[in-house]
C-alpha cells in the first residue's frame, strides 16, 4: 500500500508547480505509541500548544505511529495519549524547531485496578525524544537571541554563530555573512517562510536591509542551514536563513528597552600600523540610541492572538577615513607630501578652488554616518476552528546611512562630503497563511505574500554636478612622465593622493524599485510511516532600475594647477541616446518564477528515517533587452537572451540514522539552485549599447587628445571642448553630439552587457555527513562533526566577447588578446555566461555541554578548502569582470575563493543563574579566532586604456604576478623610477632589489619561475570576543521585572590596546606588487627600451617598474576597538 501511495502522489506532482516560497514555517510532532514493545493502534493522541491552548488530534495507525503537522514553532507542547485498556500518558516540555520533526516515543502501561492517574513525564527524560535536521543547522531560540551581544542590533550577529558562517565587517563594504565559503549574495533570508531577500542583489549578502528587516525582539526562533534536503527549501546557494516571528498567546506579555552607546564608551587605541600610524584613533563626538518594544496577547482567548514589535536606532557613528588632522581612525597616505599623509591644508586648497573657480560647495571630510533604522513587525494568529488555523504578518523597514566614496589607503584617495551618498532601504511585506486539517491524514497549507522594496542611492549634497578627481600633486608630471609612461596624464603622480568631489559616478543616476507577489499551495498526506507533501508556488517580480554611471560626467585633473585652470586630462561620460535623458536608459523588466515538487519523509524504522524528493524551478516572462543589431553583426548572436524558459531539476535525498540512543548520523546529497541576484540580468537591460552610449576622452602627455573613433582635427576639436574650461554643471554640446554619433560606430561601438544565449541557471551539488554523539558516561557532553562537499554544475562567469586570443603569448606563456574592432577601441561586450569550475570541502568539529547549575559551554573548529572561478562580488558587470585576479586575461582565475576561511575557531560560554528568587544573572561570551581574508599578488599594466601586454580593458591591476626565478631571470628586466622633473629617484637595480626583497619576505619565493596563484596569501589572524551581561531586578508589579544589561564588543581590546585588531588587504583583494610593460626584444636591467604599444606586437620580455605605492594592508580602525552598549529593559 505504501508504494501505491507514493506512485499516485508522484503522478499528481507532474502537474503541480512549486517555488522558492515553499520553505516550511510550521513544525511536526510525531512518534510511536507502544506497550511492552508492541504497537498500540487506535490510540488517541492530542498535542497542545500550552501558551495558546491550540490543540491538534489524531489516532495511531496499525504500527502505533502518529504524525501531527502544521503546528506552531517553539512551545512548550504537551502530548497526551489515551487508549482503551491502557493507563493514560502525558509528555510535557516539548520544544519544537521549524521544519524539523520532533520525535516522541510514548510507552503506555496496562490499566489495572491499582493503577493511579495518568503518567506524566518530561520530554527530556525519554530516550530517543528530540529533533535534529538531516543537514547541518544552527537554531537560536528567543532566549538565545536575548543573550547575544549586538550593539548594532543586526541579525548578522545571529547568523555568525553558525560554524559555517563568516561575518565580513569592513569599513566601506558593510557587513556581510557568507556560508561555507560561498558568495554571500547567494544567501536566502526568509521571515515566516516567505523570502524577504534582496533579490536584486545590491546589498552585500542577500538581506534587503543593512541590519535586519525585523526587530530582534519579534523573533521567536532563528535558523541557519547550508544543505536542507527538504526540497521545499530553494532559491539559495549560500546559506538559508529563516526567522520565525513570535505569536500571541492566552496571556499578555510585553517588553520595552532603551540602550545607549557613544564615543565615550568606545575604545580609542589599537596597535599602530597602516592607516592608524600612531595607534590612536581620533573619534568625533557621537552617540547611538536604540529603543523598542514588543507586546503580545489574546484578542479572543483560545481563538485570536496578536503580536506587535517595533525598534528604532539613531546612530551617528564616525566614518574612519580622513586627513592627518581630520579622521576617525584611518589616515589617507600621500607620501610625497611633508609628513607622508594627506592634510587639511591640501583638501582646503582644493575645496577653495571648487568654490571660487566652479561655484561649487564640495563639502569637507565626511565624518558622521547619520545612521537611521526603523523596524516594525506585526502578526495575528487565529484558530478559526479545531482544524483550521490562519495567520497574517506585516513587516515594515526603513533605514538610511551616509557613506563616503573613493576612500582608499592602497590607491590613496579621499572622497569629500559631496562625493558621499545616502544609502537607504524601504520595505513593505505582507504574508497570509492558512493551515487546514481535513482529516487525521490529510492537511493543506495556502500562503500568499506581497513585497514592495525601494532602494535609494542619493548624493549627500544633491545631484547636478559631475564627479571631479583631483590629483593632489601641485603640478602635473606628464611633461616628464618617467616610469609613469603614457599613463602619466591620467594617473596621479607617484606618492600623491587623489581627492574626489561632486556626486560619485554610480550615484549620478541611480534608483531601484522591486515589487513581488506570489502564492503557495501545499497538500500533505500522512499515512503509516510516510509523510508526503506536494506543493506549488508562483511568484511575479517587476523591476525598475535606473543605473547609469557617469551620466553627469567624470573628470580627472592631473594636478591642483590643472584643476585651478579648469583644464581636465580625462572625461568619461555616459548617457541615454538620442534623448540624453537618463531615465530612457533604465532597466525595466518583469519575470515569473514557478517551481513544483514532491517530497516524502519515510520513517523506515524507529532508528532510520529517509527524506527524498525532487523540485523543478523555472522562469517565465516576456521582457527582453532592446535589440542591438551592431552587437548581433559583430558577435553572431543577439543581445536579447533572457532567463525566460530556463529551468533546473533538483533531486535530493537525506537520511537520519540512530543506531544507538547516544549516536545520531545524518546526511544527504542533492542539487541546490538559485540565489543569483537579478542585477546580473538587469545589466543586459541597462547596457544595450543602443539605448545609451559612453565616451572616454583623454589628453595625452604631449597635449594631444585620444578620442575613440576620431583622429586629427576632429579628435582635437572634441578633446578641447571636453577638457578645457570645464564647469562641472553641463556636458559640452560637442561631446553630446559625439556621444549620439557613436550609435552606429564600427571602430568603437558602444559597450554592451548581454546574457549568453546558452546560459544555464546556476546550481551545484551539495552533500553532507553529520555525527552527534552524547554518551551518558561523559556527563552529557555532546560531540559532533559535520562534513560538507559541494561541486558547481553551473555558476555565473563574466567575460569580454569583443576580444579574441591572437595566438601570441606573454613571456610566461599566457594568452594575449586583440579586439575584433581595433586596438584603440576601449569599449567592450561583457557576456554573462557560465563556468563549471568550483568545489568546496568543509569540515567542522564541535562540542557542547549544559550543566545543571546554569553554565553552558561550546566550541567548534572549522576547516575550509574552497575554490571558485568568478567571485561575482559586485552589482555591475564591468566591476565583476574587472575586480578579480586573472590568470587568463579575459576571465577571473580558478583558485581559492575570496570567502574561504581556512581555519576558524568559535567558542561560547554562558552562565545563567538566579541567585535570589527567579531573577537571573547572566554572563554570555561568544568569540572567534580565525585566519585573515585571502588575497592575491598582481601586476599593474602601465597603460590607461587597452592593455598592450594582454589586450584587455577595464582594471589594469588584476593580472596575476609572474615571480622571477631570481634577479637575473631572462623573462624580466627592470626600469628606473623617474619623477615629474625627470630626475631618477630609484635606479633600475634598486627597483629590482626592492622587488626581490618583497618576494623573499612575503612568501612569493615559493612560486619562483611561476605565476603566483589566486588568493594564495592570507591577511593576519585575528580574535574577537563579545560579552553580554544582564541582571534582573524585581519591580513588585504583577510579576514584572526590570533588567539592566550591557554589551561589550571586542572585549579583548578593552583589556589590552594591542588585542582585537583586524588588519587586512582590502577589496578587491589584489595587491599590485609591480607595474609591467612588454618589450619586443629582451634587454638587460637598466637598459633604456621602448615598450610595445599594441597587443599584436611580440612580447619577448616583461619590464618591471616600481609600483605606484608600496603594497600594504590596512587596519580596520573602528572594528579594532572595543565598544560598549548599556541599557535597561522592562518585561511583564
TORDREN-766988 format. One line per 3 residues: number of its first residue (from 1); their letters; for each residue z, x, y of C-alpha. Coordinates in steps of 0.1 Angstrom, whole numbers. Layout:
N
NUM) a) Z/X/Y; ...;
***
This chain:
1132
1) xxx) 0/0/0; 7/29/24; -28/42/20;
4) xxx) -43/8/28; -21/5/59; -34/39/72;
7) xxx) -70/33/65; -70/-2/80; -55/11/112;
10) xxx) -79/40/114; -108/16/114; -93/-2/144;
13) xxx) -89/32/162; -127/37/162; -129/10/190;
16) xxx) -97/18/209; -97/43/239; -66/63/249;
19) xxx) -58/89/275; -36/112/294; -11/85/305;
22) xxx) -1/76/269; 28/100/266; 59/83/253;
25) xxx) 85/70/277; 109/55/252; 127/66/221;
28) xxx) 132/58/185; 163/53/163; 155/55/126;
31) xxx) 173/62/93; 181/51/58; 209/29/45;
34) xxx) 223/39/11; 253/32/-11; 262/58/-37;
37) xxx) 228/74/-33; 210/41/-39; 189/25/-12;
40) xxx) 202/-7/3; 173/-31/10; 175/-61/34;
43) xxx) 205/-47/54; 207/-60/90; 206/-31/115;
46) xxx) 215/-37/151; 210/-9/177; 228/-14/210;
49) xxx) 224/5/243; 261/3/253; 257/7/291;
52) xxx) 232/-22/295; 240/-43/264; 204/-42/253;
55) xxx) 200/-48/216; 173/-44/190; 174/-56/154;
58) xxx) 156/-51/122; 162/-51/84; 158/-22/60;
61) xxx) 128/-20/37; 128/-17/-1; 136/20/2;
64) xxx) 165/14/26; 147/27/57; 147/13/92;
67) xxx) 129/22/124; 135/7/159; 112/19/187;
70) xxx) 108/12/224; 144/20/232; 158/34/264;
73) xxx) 162/71/266; 197/85/267; 227/64/256;
76) xxx) 252/61/242; 238/38/215; 256/23/185;
79) xxx) 240/14/152; 257/-14/133; 248/-21/97;
82) xxx) 257/-52/77; 246/-62/42; 259/-87/16;
85) xxx) 283/-72/-8; 290/-41/14; 316/-32/39;
88) xxx) 300/-30/74; 295/3/91; 290/13/128;
91) xxx) 278/47/141; 287/55/177; 279/81/204;
94) xxx) 242/84/197; 223/100/225; 185/99/222;
97) xxx) 158/121/236; 124/109/249; 97/108/223;
100) xxx) 119/123/196; 131/100/168; 169/101/163;
103) xxx) 177/101/125; 209/82/114; 217/82/77;
106) xxx) 242/54/70; 263/52/39; 278/18/30;
109) xxx) 309/12/8; 310/-17/-16; 330/-46/-3;
112) xxx) 363/-52/-22; 394/-73/-19; 413/-44/-4;
115) xxx) 386/-33/20; 395/-32/56; 373/-39/86;
118) xxx) 340/-22/94; 339/16/91; 333/33/125;
121) xxx) 322/69/127; 306/91/155; 271/104/150;
124) xxx) 282/140/153; 303/137/122; 274/126/100;
127) xxx) 254/154/82; 217/151/90; 221/130/121;
130) xxx) 203/141/152; 170/147/168; 146/176/172;
133) xxx) 110/180/184; 84/192/160; 72/217/187;
136) xxx) 94/238/209; 111/217/236; 138/221/262;
139) xxx) 158/190/271; 182/186/300; 205/156/304;
142) xxx) 217/143/338; 250/163/332; 230/195/326;
145) xxx) 210/189/357; 242/185/378; 252/220/367;
148) xxx) 220/237/378; 223/260/409; 194/249/431;
151) xxx) 197/255/468; 160/244/471; 167/212/451;
154) xxx) 135/220/433; 125/206/399; 111/240/391;
157) xxx) 147/253/388; 150/229/358; 116/240/343;
160) xxx) 126/277/344; 154/271/319; 127/269/291;
163) xxx) 124/302/273; 86/299/275; 87/294/313;
166) xxx) 83/319/342; 91/310/378; 69/329/402;
169) xxx) 86/328/436; 65/347/462; 69/348/500;
172) xxx) 34/334/506; 23/318/474; 51/293/470;
175) xxx) 70/286/438; 50/281/406; 61/278/369;
178) xxx) 38/290/341; 44/283/304; 36/306/276;
181) xxx) 16/329/299; -9/301/307; -24/293/341;
184) xxx) 3/273/360; -24/249/374; -29/236/338;
187) xxx) 6/220/337; 11/183/335; 40/167/353;
190) xxx) 50/131/344; 75/106/356; 84/78/331;
193) xxx) 53/88/311; 28/85/340; 11/117/352;
196) xxx) 22/125/387; 3/157/385; -16/174/413;
199) xxx) -48/166/395; -69/181/423; -52/215/420;
202) xxx) -44/227/455; -7/232/447; 1/263/426;
205) xxx) 14/247/394; 4/211/388; 32/195/409;
208) xxx) 19/172/437; 48/183/460; 65/216/469;
211) xxx) 98/207/452; 100/175/432; 83/141/436;
214) xxx) 117/125/428; 153/131/438; 172/151/412;
217) xxx) 200/126/411; 174/100/399; 166/120/367;
220) xxx) 183/108/335; 165/132/312; 142/161/318;
223) xxx) 120/177/291; 95/206/289; 72/213/259;
226) xxx) 44/237/251; 30/221/219; 39/185/213;
229) xxx) 20/174/182; 22/137/192; -14/130/201;
232) xxx) -3/107/229; 6/139/248; -25/150/266;
235) xxx) -41/164/298; -25/199/298; -30/234/285;
238) xxx) 1/249/302; 34/231/299; 40/194/295;
241) xxx) 69/183/318; 83/148/317; 111/133/338;
244) xxx) 127/100/328; 144/81/356; 179/67/352;
247) xxx) 182/30/346; 207/5/359; 235/-7/336;
250) xxx) 261/-35/335; 284/-15/357; 278/-4/393;
253) xxx) 276/34/396; 267/55/426; 269/89/441;
256) xxx) 262/105/475; 263/141/486; 258/164/516;
259) xxx) 252/201/514; 247/229/539; 233/265/539;
262) xxx) 224/288/568; 217/323/578; 255/329/578;
265) xxx) 255/320/541; 226/343/533; 225/380/525;
268) xxx) 212/405/550; 209/437/529; 189/449/500;
271) xxx) 178/483/487; 155/500/512; 118/501/503;
274) xxx) 83/489/512; 84/460/536; 122/465/542;
277) xxx) 123/501/554; 159/501/565; 172/478/537;
280) xxx) 185/454/563; 168/420/567; 170/405/602;
283) xxx) 173/368/598; 169/344/627; 194/316/631;
286) xxx) 186/288/607; 203/260/587; 194/240/556;
289) xxx) 208/204/554; 204/184/523; 218/149/516;
292) xxx) 211/120/493; 225/90/475; 219/71/442;
295) xxx) 230/36/433; 225/17/401; 239/-15/386;
298) xxx) 232/-50/374; 213/-77/393; 219/-102/364;
301) xxx) 243/-89/338; 226/-81/305; 193/-92/320;
304) xxx) 182/-74/351; 192/-39/364; 183/-17/393;
307) xxx) 184/20/403; 175/35/436; 178/71/448;
310) xxx) 168/90/480; 171/125/492; 163/144/524;
313) xxx) 160/181/531; 157/197/565; 154/235/561;
316) xxx) 145/258/590; 140/287/567; 128/321/581;
319) xxx) 93/334/575; 97/371/565; 66/389/578;
322) xxx) 65/402/613; 65/432/636; 91/461/636;
325) xxx) 112/442/661; 105/406/651; 107/400/614;
328) xxx) 128/383/588; 126/410/561; 90/422/558;
331) xxx) 76/446/584; 38/449/586; 29/486/584;
334) xxx) 4/502/609; 8/539/601; -15/551/629;
337) xxx) 9/536/655; 40/555/666; 68/545/642;
340) xxx) 44/536/614; 47/498/619; 31/470/639;
343) xxx) 50/465/671; 58/437/695; 40/457/722;
346) xxx) 7/456/703; 10/419/695; 19/411/731;
349) xxx) -11/431/743; -34/410/720; -19/377/729;
352) xxx) -21/385/766; -59/392/763; -63/360/744;
355) xxx) -47/341/773; -65/359/801; -99/365/786;
358) xxx) -103/334/764; -78/310/779; -61/306/745;
361) xxx) -24/304/737; -22/324/704; 15/319/699;
364) xxx) 39/346/688; 52/358/655; 58/328/633;
367) xxx) 95/329/623; 106/294/612; 91/272/584;
370) xxx) 105/239/597; 107/227/561; 110/189/557;
373) xxx) 112/169/525; 119/132/519; 120/116/484;
376) xxx) 127/81/472; 127/66/437; 135/31/426;
379) xxx) 134/13/393; 140/-22/380; 146/-29/343;
382) xxx) 145/-64/328; 155/-77/294; 130/-106/295;
385) xxx) 142/-118/261; 157/-103/229; 122/-90/221;
388) xxx) 106/-81/255; 117/-55/280; 99/-46/313;
391) xxx) 104/-20/339; 89/-14/374; 91/20/391;
394) xxx) 82/32/426; 81/67/439; 76/80/474;
397) xxx) 75/116/486; 66/132/519; 70/168/527;
400) xxx) 58/194/552; 63/231/558; 48/257/581;
403) xxx) 32/288/566; 18/319/582; -15/331/571;
406) xxx) -32/366/567; 2/384/564; 0/414/541;
409) xxx) 16/448/537; -11/461/513; -41/454/536;
412) xxx) -19/455/567; -23/423/588; -3/397/605;
415) xxx) -13/361/614; 3/347/646; 16/311/651;
418) xxx) -19/298/660; -32/312/627; -5/295/607;
421) xxx) -7/259/593; 14/229/583; 11/221/546;
424) xxx) 20/185/538; 20/161/508; 24/124/508;
427) xxx) 26/105/476; 30/68/466; 33/59/429;
430) xxx) 39/26/412; 44/20/375; 48/-12/354;
433) xxx) 57/-12/317; 62/-40/292; 76/-34/257;
436) xxx) 73/-63/232; 87/-66/197; 65/-92/179;
439) xxx) 83/-88/145; 106/-64/128; 75/-42/121;
442) xxx) 50/-47/149; 55/-39/186; 33/-33/217;
445) xxx) 35/-14/249; 15/-22/281; 16/1/311;
448) xxx) -2/1/344; 1/25/374; -13/33/408;
451) xxx) -11/67/426; -21/74/462; -20/110/473;
454) xxx) -27/127/506; -27/164/513; -25/179/548;
457) xxx) -36/214/559; -33/214/597; -32/244/621;
460) xxx) 2/246/638; -13/248/673; -42/225/666;
463) xxx) -79/229/660; -107/235/685; -108/273/683;
466) xxx) -122/300/660; -103/325/639; -101/359/656;
469) xxx) -93/390/636; -84/419/659; -81/454/647;
472) xxx) -50/469/664; -68/503/670; -72/509/707;
475) xxx) -109/518/703; -134/515/675; -143/542/650;
478) xxx) -178/531/644; -194/558/666; -178/584/643;
481) xxx) -173/564/610; -163/593/589; -152/582/554;
484) xxx) -155/546/565; -192/549/563; -215/520/570;
487) xxx) -185/496/568; -167/511/598; -179/485/623;
490) xxx) -165/456/603; -134/472/587; -103/482/606;
493) xxx) -98/519/612; -76/535/585; -39/533/595;
496) xxx) -42/503/618; -31/467/610; -51/436/620;
499) xxx) -38/407/640; -51/372/634; -51/343/658;
502) xxx) -66/309/660; -69/283/631; -75/303/599;
505) xxx) -108/299/581; -95/274/555; -78/250/579;
508) xxx) -106/245/604; -119/216/584; -95/205/557;
511) xxx) -85/171/545; -78/156/510; -71/122/496;
514) xxx) -69/112/460; -65/77/446; -59/70/409;
517) xxx) -51/38/390; -50/31/353; -36/13/323;
520) xxx) -24/18/288; -22/-5/257; -4/7/226;
523) xxx) 2/-11/193; 29/1/169; 34/-8/132;
526) xxx) 65/5/114; 64/-2/77; 82/15/49;
529) xxx) 81/52/57; 53/50/82; 53/46/120;
532) xxx) 17/41/130; 5/39/166; -29/30/181;
535) xxx) -34/34/218; -59/31/245; -59/44/280;
538) xxx) -82/42/311; -79/59/345; -101/58/376;
541) xxx) -99/86/402; -115/87/436; -116/119/456;
544) xxx) -124/127/493; -122/164/500; -132/179/533;
547) xxx) -130/216/529; -155/236/550; -144/272/556;
550) xxx) -152/288/590; -166/256/605; -153/268/639;
553) xxx) -162/304/633; -145/336/620; -149/366/644;
556) xxx) -139/402/637; -132/426/666; -131/463/656;
559) xxx) -106/473/683; -84/459/711; -111/473/736;
562) xxx) -138/452/719; -115/421/720; -109/426/757;
565) xxx) -146/429/763; -154/397/744; -177/417/720;
568) xxx) -172/410/683; -186/430/654; -189/402/629;
571) xxx) -192/364/628; -190/343/597; -197/307/602;
574) xxx) -204/276/580; -212/240/590; -229/209/578;
577) xxx) -267/207/583; -285/194/601; -258/173/618;
580) xxx) -233/202/624; -205/176/617; -181/190/590;
583) xxx) -174/155/576; -210/153/564; -204/182/540;
586) xxx) -172/167/525; -170/162/487; -168/125/478;
589) xxx) -168/118/441; -153/94/415; -148/96/378;
592) xxx) -132/77/350; -113/92/321; -110/75/287;
595) xxx) -92/85/256; -84/69/223; -64/79/193;
598) xxx) -43/71/163; -10/87/152; 11/82/121;
601) xxx) 46/95/116; 52/96/79; 87/102/66;
604) xxx) 77/116/32; 113/122/21; 147/123/38;
607) xxx) 141/160/43; 104/161/51; 85/143/79;
610) xxx) 49/146/88; 31/137/121; -7/136/120;
613) xxx) -33/121/143; -64/125/164; -73/118/200;
616) xxx) -106/118/219; -108/124/256; -140/116/276;
619) xxx) -151/114/312; -174/90/329; -187/85/364;
622) xxx) -219/81/385; -211/107/412; -235/136/415;
625) xxx) -237/166/439; -267/164/463; -298/179/447;
628) xxx) -309/213/459; -345/219/449; -343/256/460;
631) xxx) -315/262/436; -334/245/408; -366/265/415;
634) xxx) -345/297/417; -325/293/385; -344/268/364;
637) xxx) -317/242/362; -302/216/385; -270/219/406;
640) xxx) -263/182/398; -244/187/365; -212/167/363;
643) xxx) -183/161/339; -195/126/331; -202/121/294;
646) xxx) -183/152/283; -155/148/258; -133/167/233;
649) xxx) -118/158/200; -82/168/194; -68/166/159;
652) xxx) -31/176/155; -6/178/127; 31/186/129;
655) xxx) 60/187/104; 97/188/102; 114/202/71;
658) xxx) 152/201/64; 157/219/30; 194/220/36;
661) xxx) 218/204/61; 221/236/81; 185/245/84;
664) xxx) 155/229/101; 120/242/100; 94/227/124;
667) xxx) 58/234/133; 23/223/135; -12/230/147;
670) xxx) -37/212/169; -61/212/198; -50/206/234;
673) xxx) -72/199/263; -71/190/300; -51/202/330;
676) xxx) -81/217/346; -79/208/383; -105/185/400;
679) xxx) -110/211/427; -131/232/403; -156/203/400;
682) xxx) -152/195/437; -167/229/447; -201/218/435;
685) xxx) -200/188/458; -187/208/488; -211/237/485;
688) xxx) -245/223/475; -265/248/497; -281/217/511;
691) xxx) -255/198/530; -241/229/545; -252/265/553;
694) xxx) -233/296/561; -242/328/581; -228/363/582;
697) xxx) -239/382/613; -228/419/618; -231/446/643;
700) xxx) -238/479/627; -223/513/635; -255/521/656;
703) xxx) -252/490/677; -280/472/658; -275/439/640;
706) xxx) -276/427/605; -287/391/603; -298/378/568;
709) xxx) -335/369/566; -341/382/601; -354/416/613;
712) xxx) -364/434/645; -362/414/678; -353/382/660;
715) xxx) -322/398/645; -312/414/678; -315/381/697;
718) xxx) -294/362/672; -269/390/669; -264/394/706;
721) xxx) -260/356/710; -234/355/683; -213/386/690;
724) xxx) -214/392/728; -194/372/754; -175/354/726;
727) xxx) -154/325/739; -139/311/706; -144/274/715;
730) xxx) -180/270/708; -206/285/685; -237/296/705;
733) xxx) -267/274/703; -289/302/689; -265/306/660;
736) xxx) -265/269/652; -303/269/653; -304/298/630;
739) xxx) -279/281/606; -301/250/605; -332/270/598;
742) xxx) -317/285/566; -321/254/546; -354/265/532;
745) xxx) -349/302/534; -362/321/504; -349/355/515;
748) xxx) -313/344/519; -308/309/505; -276/291/514;
751) xxx) -247/297/489; -243/271/461; -215/262/437;
754) xxx) -226/244/406; -214/233/372; -231/248/342;
757) xxx) -253/220/325; -238/233/292; -202/232/305;
760) xxx) -176/221/279; -142/207/287; -115/234/285;
763) xxx) -94/233/253; -75/256/230; -59/257/196;
766) xxx) -22/259/195; 2/264/166; 39/268/164;
769) xxx) 66/275/139; 103/270/148; 136/276/129;
772) xxx) 170/263/137; 200/274/116; 236/263/123;
775) xxx) 258/273/93; 293/258/93; 306/292/82;
778) xxx) 298/306/116; 317/280/135; 287/260/149;
781) xxx) 266/288/163; 230/277/164; 204/304/157;
784) xxx) 168/296/165; 134/312/166; 100/300/179;
787) xxx) 66/314/172; 37/303/193; 0/311/189;
790) xxx) -30/298/210; -67/306/209; -92/295/235;
793) xxx) -120/272/224; -135/268/259; -120/279/292;
796) xxx) -133/279/328; -152/310/339; -169/319/373;
799) xxx) -200/340/376; -228/346/401; -261/332/388;
802) xxx) -280/348/417; -277/383/402; -292/398/371;
805) xxx) -284/431/353; -311/455/364; -309/480/335;
808) xxx) -292/507/355; -257/519/347; -228/535/366;
811) xxx) -216/570/356; -190/554/333; -216/531/317;
814) xxx) -211/498/335; -240/474/341; -253/472/376;
817) xxx) -269/441/392; -297/431/416; -301/398/434;
820) xxx) -330/377/423; -338/373/460; -333/407/477;
823) xxx) -305/432/483; -299/421/519; -291/386/507;
826) xxx) -253/383/509; -251/347/496; -245/337/460;
829) xxx) -248/309/434; -214/306/418; -216/289/384;
832) xxx) -186/272/368; -192/279/331; -171/287/300;
835) xxx) -156/316/283; -143/316/247; -121/346/252;
838) xxx) -83/342/253; -54/341/230; -16/341/230;
841) xxx) 12/354/208; 47/344/219; 80/349/200;
844) xxx) 114/335/210; 148/343/195; 177/322/207;
847) xxx) 213/314/200; 238/290/215; 273/277/208;
850) xxx) 296/250/223; 334/254/220; 359/226/219;
853) xxx) 377/238/250; 347/232/273; 329/265/270;
856) xxx) 292/267/261; 270/298/259; 234/305/251;
859) xxx) 208/333/253; 171/337/245; 147/366/243;
862) xxx) 110/360/247; 82/384/239; 47/376/251;
865) xxx) 13/391/244; -12/371/264; -49/378/270;
868) xxx) -74/358/290; -106/363/310; -105/340/340;
871) xxx) -73/338/359; -86/308/379; -57/311/403;
874) xxx) -73/297/434; -88/264/447; -122/278/458;
877) xxx) -150/291/436; -155/323/457; -118/331/455;
880) xxx) -117/325/418; -148/347/414; -137/374/439;
883) xxx) -100/377/432; -97/393/398; -100/426/381;
886) xxx) -136/431/369; -150/454/342; -184/438/343;
889) xxx) -191/434/380; -202/398/376; -172/383/359;
892) xxx) -134/388/355; -124/412/328; -109/401/295;
895) xxx) -74/415/294; -37/409/299; -30/376/317;
898) xxx) -17/376/352; 10/352/339; 22/373/310;
901) xxx) 59/382/309; 60/407/281; 98/407/280;
904) xxx) 121/380/293; 158/375/286; 176/343/297;
907) xxx) 213/335/294; 237/308/304; 274/303/303;
910) xxx) 291/270/313; 328/263/314; 336/226/320;
913) xxx) 373/216/316; 397/191/331; 429/209/339;
916) xxx) 445/178/353; 437/142/343; 399/139/337;
919) xxx) 390/157/369; 368/186/358; 365/221/370;
922) xxx) 330/236/364; 316/271/364; 279/272/353;
925) xxx) 260/305/353; 223/310/345; 204/342/347;
928) xxx) 173/360/336; 162/396/333; 125/402/329;
931) xxx) 98/427/334; 77/425/366; 43/409/370;
934) xxx) 13/429/356; -13/445/380; -45/465/378;
937) xxx) -57/496/394; -92/492/410; -116/510/433;
940) xxx) -129/497/465; -166/497/473; -171/510/509;
943) xxx) -198/486/516; -191/455/537; -220/435/522;
946) xxx) -236/436/488; -222/465/468; -247/494/464;
949) xxx) -226/506/435; -225/473/414; -249/450/432;
952) xxx) -225/420/436; -209/403/466; -175/390/478;
955) xxx) -143/410/472; -150/448/473; -117/457/457;
958) xxx) -120/441/423; -137/468/403; -115/484/376;
961) xxx) -108/520/382; -125/548/363; -99/575/357;
964) xxx) -115/610/357; -109/633/328; -95/659/353;
967) xxx) -101/673/387; -135/687/376; -149/656/359;
970) xxx) -187/657/365; -188/619/368; -168/622/401;
973) xxx) -168/642/433; -146/637/463; -152/634/500;
976) xxx) -131/642/530; -114/617/554; -127/617/589;
979) xxx) -111/599/618; -128/580/646; -130/611/667;
982) xxx) -150/628/640; -121/651/630; -114/658/593;
985) xxx) -78/646/587; -79/652/549; -101/676/531;
988) xxx) -120/666/500; -99/689/480; -67/672/494;
991) xxx) -82/638/486; -88/649/450; -53/664/446;
994) xxx) -36/634/461; -55/611/438; -48/633/408;
997) xxx) -11/632/416; -13/594/416; -29/595/382;
1000) xxx) -1/617/368; 28/597/384; 16/561/377;
1003) xxx) 7/562/341; -30/562/347; -32/596/329;
1006) xxx) -33/578/295; -67/564/305; -83/597/315;
1009) xxx) -120/595/308; -118/558/306; -117/527/327;
1012) xxx) -81/516/333; -77/482/316; -69/450/334;
1015) xxx) -32/444/341; -21/474/321; 7/481/345;
1018) xxx) 38/462/355; 60/459/386; 96/468/383;
1021) xxx) 121/448/361; 145/426/380; 175/405/373;
1024) xxx) 186/372/390; 218/353/382; 227/320/398;
1027) xxx) 261/303/398; 272/267/403; 309/259/408;
1030) xxx) 325/225/413; 359/208/414; 365/171/411;
1033) xxx) 393/156/431; 408/121/428; 404/96/457;
1036) xxx) 427/68/445; 399/43/449; 390/24/418;
1039) xxx) 383/54/396; 360/71/421; 362/108/426;
1042) xxx) 353/134/452; 337/167/442; 334/200/462;
1045) xxx) 307/222/450; 289/255/457; 257/272/445;
1048) xxx) 251/309/448; 216/320/440; 211/357/432;
1051) xxx) 248/362/430; 245/399/420; 231/407/455;
1054) xxx) 264/393/468; 283/418/446; 260/448/454;
1057) xxx) 233/450/480; 211/471/456; 211/445/429;
1060) xxx) 189/414/425; 159/428/442; 124/417/433;
1063) xxx) 96/441/441; 61/435/431; 24/442/438;
1066) xxx) 11/410/455; -18/387/449; -45/393/437;
1069) xxx) -26/419/417; -53/446/421; -44/479/437;
1072) xxx) -73/499/452; -65/535/443; -97/549/459;
1075) xxx) -128/539/478; -160/545/459; -197/553/467;
1078) xxx) -226/563/445; -246/595/447; -281/597/434;
1081) xxx) -276/634/425; -243/650/413; -227/674/437;
1084) xxx) -195/694/439; -164/681/456; -166/686/494;
1087) xxx) -204/689/494; -219/666/521; -240/640/504;
1090) xxx) -257/607/514; -246/578/493; -271/553/479;
1093) xxx) -277/521/499; -291/498/472; -281/489/436;
1096) xxx) -317/495/424; -312/532/432; -299/555/405;
1099) xxx) -261/562/404; -255/596/389; -221/603/402;
1102) xxx) -191/584/418; -180/597/452; -143/590/456;
1105) xxx) -127/587/490; -92/582/501; -80/546/501;
1108) xxx) -75/528/535; -38/526/527; -17/542/500;
1111) xxx) -10/519/471; 24/504/473; 44/474/461;
1114) xxx) 64/451/483; 100/439/484; 102/401/485;
1117) xxx) 129/401/512; 142/365/510; 140/363/473;
1120) xxx) 160/396/470; 190/383/490; 218/360/479;
1123) xxx) 220/325/493; 249/301/492; 249/263/494;
1126) xxx) 282/244/498; 286/207/497; 306/176/488;
1129) xxx) 298/146/466; 314/112/462; 309/93/429;
1132) x) 320/60/417;
***
